[in-house]
Amino acid sequence: MRRPSLGAIFLTVFLDLLGFGLVIPFLAKEARDAFGTSEFVAALLGSVYSLMQFLFVPVWGRLSDRIGRRPVLLWSIAGTALSMAALGAGLMFGKGVHWLFLARIFGGIATANLGIASAYIADVTSAEDRAKGMGLIGAAFGLGFIFGPAIGGTLTKIPVAGHEGALPCYVAALFSLINWAWVYFGLSESLPPELRQKKTTRSLAPLNMTAVRDAFRLPGVGLAISVNFLVLLSFTNLDQTFTFYCSDIFGIDERGTGYVLACIGVAATAVQGGMMRPLSKRMTEASMIRLGVLLQFLAFSGLVLAATWGRPWLYVASAVLAVGSGLTQPSTSAFISKRALPGEQGTMLGANQSFASLARTFGPACGGYFYTNLGPRAPYVVAALGMVLAFGLAHGLQRATLPSPRVLPKAS
């Protein structure tokens, strides 16, 4: 077995996000066009997936603190493969939108990859290199969003049994199987037995409030989680509505939407893979979070104006959005992980991922509702206003950068 390394977990996250990115350009639009749902119902496909993550990511995070990261990753990736195969079967055989919801619910329950990957990186990096390490997740995320949506948007036009959309789901399942084999044979455990959480009184039930209180007890962590919640609540207004926006306003089909998302991935990768290290030497995580939120406000304002000013503004605003998100997400993870004890990285980051999943639950639903009832621009107006509120809250992070968690007393 190899030694734990950032390169190994990078490949794991990349393969996971590559498969996930395959379904983004078409799933909500297929639900609307093939099964006759409204934009609101189609957007709920994203909401139920994130709701299950909200309930179960903390469970997997706490479990990984007890038994290690690698076993939880293996289970998660296997569940992802099954859910993607089920999604493809639902589209291929026309089983109805209820089947798509069941597949997304199971996929959300199984998916713990990003939370566990964050804990893995926290295990193997020093506090000084934490932002750089978390940036690798963002880079893998960006690369997955370069190739995944572009490939998925192209493959969705190739019918399987007379139905479009099934092929990229099956390809995503294949990527998950490859990822499972890589983790089994090529990824080492990062959390040694002596650092694992030995407490048996901590419940593994969803929504464990003790774990939430532990996370919020650390200076600045509660505020960082709150800022991240607002950012993602606003950002995910775009999550399921973007394919509708591109189609209804600009006449861009699923393939073209995939290419736009690929451009977003290029910008995100450039930031998280190339800019995080030099920026982390010059700026605190709190400053990078504020800058990222400001850029996302400008980006959503640009998306609103793009409906009037034309397609070039769609691309410009999308690129700025990617840069802003690329700064915010890894900086938030680094900010939180620096305040967690070595044996509780999974718990602290799992709490953040839990609230992030809650934001991703309500964000797509809100975006779909606003799109259906108020028009195509409405979700992005609301998102811009949400970023204003997040920017105001983020100013408090700079005052909460100390002390080190290793001198804090444990809660009784």
C-alpha positions, 0 to 999 in steps of 0.5 A, spaced: 500 500 500 502 506 498 503 512 503 498 517 503 499 523 498 495 529 495 496 526 488 492 520 490 486 523 493 486 528 487 485 523 482 479 520 487 476 527 487 477 528 479 474 521 477 468 522 482 466 529 479 468 527 472 462 522 473 458 527 477 459 533 471 456 528 466 449 529 468 449 536 469 447 539 462 441 535 461 438 532 467 433 537 469 432 539 462 430 531 460 425 531 466 422 537 464 422 536 456 421 528 457 416 527 463 413 534 462 414 537 469 415 544 471 422 547 472 420 547 479 419 540 480 425 538 475 430 543 480 427 538 486 432 533 483 438 537 485 434 539 492 433 531 494 440 529 492 442 535 497 437 533 502 440 526 503 447 529 503 445 534 509 442 528 513 448 523 511 454 526 510 455 528 517 454 520 519 460 518 514 464 524 517 464 521 524 464 514 521 471 516 518 473 519 524 472 512 527 474 507 522 478 511 517 477 515 511 478 509 506 473 504 508 468 510 507 470 512 501 469 505 498 462 505 500 461 511 497 463 510 491 460 504 490 453 507 492 454 512 487 456 507 481 449 504 483 445 510 483 448 513 476 446 506 473 439 506 476 438 514 473 440 511 466 435 505 467 430 510 468 431 515 462 432 509 458 426 505 459 422 511 461 420 509 468 417 516 469 420 522 474 419 518 480 424 513 478 429 519 477 427 522 484 429 515 487 435 514 484 437 521 486 435 520 493 439 514 494 445 517 490 445 523 495 445 518 501 451 514 498 455 520 497 460 522 502 466 523 497 468 531 498 467 531 505 471 525 506 476 528 501 477 534 505 478 530 512 483 526 508 487 532 506 487 535 513 490 529 515 496 529 511 497 537 510 500 542 515 496 548 517 501 552 513 499 548 507 492 547 508 489 552 503 493 549 498 491 542 499 484 544 499 485 548 493 487 541 490 479 539 491 477 545 487 482 543 482 479 536 481 472 539 481 474 544 476 477 539 471 471 534 473 467 540 470 471 542 464 470 534 461 464 532 465 459 537 462 462 537 455 462 530 455 455 529 458 452 534 453 455 531 447 453 524 449 446 526 451 444 526 444 446 519 443 440 515 444 439 509 447 433 504 446 430 511 443 431 515 449 436 521 450 440 522 456 441 515 458 448 514 455 452 519 460 449 516 466 452 509 464 458 512 463 458 516 469 457 509 473 463 506 469 467 512 472 465 510 479 467 503 478 474 505 475 474 510 481 472 504 486 478 500 483 483 506 484 481 507 491 481 499 493 488 498 490 492 505 490 489 509 495 492 509 502 489 510 509 490 517 512 488 517 519 492 512 523 489 508 528 492 512 534 488 518 532 482 515 531 476 518 535 475 512 540 469 515 543 463 511 543 458 515 546 457 520 540 451 518 536 452 516 528 445 518 527 443 524 522 443 531 525 447 529 531 447 536 535 453 534 539 457 534 533 454 541 531 455 544 537 462 541 537 463 545 531 460 551 533 464 552 539 471 553 536 472 560 534 470 563 528 467 556 525 460 557 526 461 564 522 464 561 517 459 555 516 454 561 516 457 565 511 458 558 506 451 556 507 449 563 505 454 563 499 451 556 497 444 557 498 445 563 493 450 560 488 445 554 487 439 558 485 443 557 478 444 549 479 438 546 476 436 553 472 442 554 468 440 549 463 433 552 462 436 559 462 441 557 456 436 554 452 430 559 453 434 565 453 440 564 448 437 558 444 443 554 447 442 546 447 445 541 452 451 540 448 452 548 448 450 548 456 456 543 457 461 547 453 459 553 457 460 549 464 466 547 461 469 554 461 467 555 468 471 549 470 477 552 466 476 558 470 475 554 477 481 550 475 486 556 474 484 559 480 484 553 485 490 549 482 494 555 480 492 561 484 491 558 491 498 557 493 501 564 492 494 567 494 495 564 501 502 566 502 499 574 501 492 573 504 488 570 510 483 565 508 478 570 511 480 575 506 480 570 500 473 568 502 471 576 502 474 577 495 470 570 493 464 572 495 464 579 492 466 576 485 460 572 485 456 578 487 458 581 480 458 575 477 450 574 478 449 581 477 452 580 470 448 574 469 442 578 470 444 583 465 446 578 460 439 577 458 439 584 455 446 585 453 447 578 449 451 571 450 458 574 451 456 577 457 453 570 459 460 567 458 464 573 462 459 572 468 460 565 468 468 565 468 467 571 474 463 566 478 467 560 477 473 565 480 469 567 486 467 560 487 474 557 486 476 562 492 471 561 497 470 554 497 477 551 499 478 557 503 472 556 507 475 548 508 482 551 510 479 556 515 475 551 519 480 545 518 485 549 522 481 550 528 479 542 528 483 537 533 487 532 528 482 526 530 476 530 529 477 533 522 472 529 519 467 531 524 468 539 523 469 538 516 463 534 515 459 539 519 460 544 514 459 539 508 452 538 512 450 545 512 453 546 505 448 540 503 442 544 506 444 550 502 444 546 496 437 543 498 434 549 498 438 553 493 435 549 487 428 549 489 428 556 490 431 557 483 426 553 480 420 556 484 423 563 482 424 561 475 417 558 474 413 563 477 417 570 476 421 569 470 428 567 468 432 572 471 429 572 478 433 566 481 440 570 479 437 577 482 436 573 488 442 570 488 446 577 488 442 579 494 444 573 498 451 574 496 451 582 499 448 579 505 454 573 505 459 579 504 457 583 510 457 577 515 464 575 512 467 581 515 467 578 522 471 572 520 478 576 520 477 577 527 476 570 529 482 567 526 485 565 532 487 562 537 489 555 535 484 549 536 490 545 539 490 549 546 482 549 546 479 545 552 475 540 550 467 540 551 465 536 557 
